[in-house]
């Protein structure tokens, strides 16, 4: 899926690029919802589930915020 999105973002057809951008925002929304579920999983009665949930939350928390390009700021 990630390769398809990367290729779609570079497609010559602007509609394909727009759809890829929309798909990325849906994935971001899903990640946000998932992180909330993972927070609750860190209180799971099973130690292995808590440990795996903590690992996943740590991994997600390392994601860097999206940089805003200088061109974008100049065009506002």
C-alpha positions in Angstrom: 0.0 0.0 0.0 2.8 2.5 0.9 4.5 1.9 -2.5 1.2 2.5 -4.3 0.7 5.8 -2.4 4.2 6.9 -3.2 3.8 6.2 -6.9 0.3 7.9 -6.9 1.7 11.0 -5.3 4.2 11.2 -8.2 1.6 10.4 -10.9 1.2 12.8 -13.9 -2.5 12.8 -13.4 -3.5 15.5 -10.9 -6.7 13.5 -9.8 -4.5 10.6 -8.9 -2.2 12.8 -6.8 -5.3 14.4 -5.1 -6.7 11.0 -4.3 -3.4 9.8 -2.9 -3.3 12.9 -0.6 -6.8 12.2 0.6 -5.9 8.6 1.3 -2.9 9.8 3.3 -5.1 11.9 5.5 -7.4 9.0 6.1 -4.5 6.9 7.2 -3.4 9.7 9.6 -6.9 9.8 11.0 -6.9 6.1 11.5 -3.5 6.3 13.2 -4.9 8.8 15.7 -7.9 6.6 16.5 -5.6 3.6 16.8 -3.3 5.4 19.2 -6.3 6.1 21.5 -7.1 2.4 21.4 -3.5 1.5 22.2 -3.5 3.8 25.2 -6.4 1.7 26.6 -4.6 -1.5 25.7 -1.7 -0.4 28.0 -4.1 -1.2 30.9 -4.9 -4.7 29.6 -5.0 -7.4 32.2 -2.4 -9.4 30.1 1.2 -8.3 30.6 2.1 -9.3 27.0 -0.7 -7.1 25.6 0.4 -4.2 27.8 4.0 -4.6 26.7 3.1 -4.8 23.0 0.8 -1.8 23.3 3.5 0.2 25.0 6.0 -0.8 22.2 3.4 0.4 19.6 2.7 3.7 21.4 6.5 4.4 21.6 6.9 3.7 17.9 4.0 6.0 17.0 5.3 8.7 19.3 8.6 8.9 17.4 6.7 10.1 14.3 7.9 13.6 13.4 5.4 16.4 12.7 5.0 17.2 9.0 7.2 20.0 7.9 5.5 23.0 6.3 7.4 24.2 3.3 8.4 27.8 2.9 6.5 28.0 -0.4 3.3 27.0 1.3 3.7 29.8 3.9 4.5 32.4 1.1 1.4 31.4 -0.8 -1.0 32.1 2.0 
